[in-house]
Amino acid sequence: MGSEAERQDTRKAMAYDLIQILETKPEKESYTTEEIKKIIRVYLTTADQK
């Protein structure tokens, strides 16, 4: 397991990635809870794929 600084960097990177995903559709001004959960699930399942 990494250091606390590495964990914080990972959390920041994940948050940045999710913001970028949400901003890919600037015409969409709001998301439902279910849409956000789906985006997070897809992100998590594809994050390990290379």
KAQUIFEN-V530676 format. One record per residue. RES is the residue in one small letter. PSI is psi in degrees with one decimal (999 if undefined). Layout:
{{RES,PSI} {RES,PSI}}
This chain:
{{m,143.8} {g,176.6} {s,168.3} {e,-39.0} {a,-40.7} {e,-40.2} {r,-41.5} {q,-40.8} {d,-40.7} {t,-44.4} {r,-42.5} {k,-41.2} {a,-41.5} {m,-45.1} {a,-43.7} {y,-46.1} {d,-44.5} {l,-38.1} {i,-43.8} {q,-41.5} {i,-46.1} {l,-32.0} {e,-2.0} {t,-16.3} {k,76.7} {p,-21.2} {e,-18.2} {k,112.4} {e,-18.5} {s,155.5} {y,145.2} {t,163.8} {t,-41.9} {e,-38.8} {e,-42.1} {i,-41.6} {k,-39.4} {k,-43.7} {i,-44.6} {i,-42.5} {r,-45.6} {v,-42.8} {y,-47.4} {l,-38.7} {t,-25.6} {t,-10.4} {a,-30.9} {d,-12.7} {q,140.6} {k,999}}
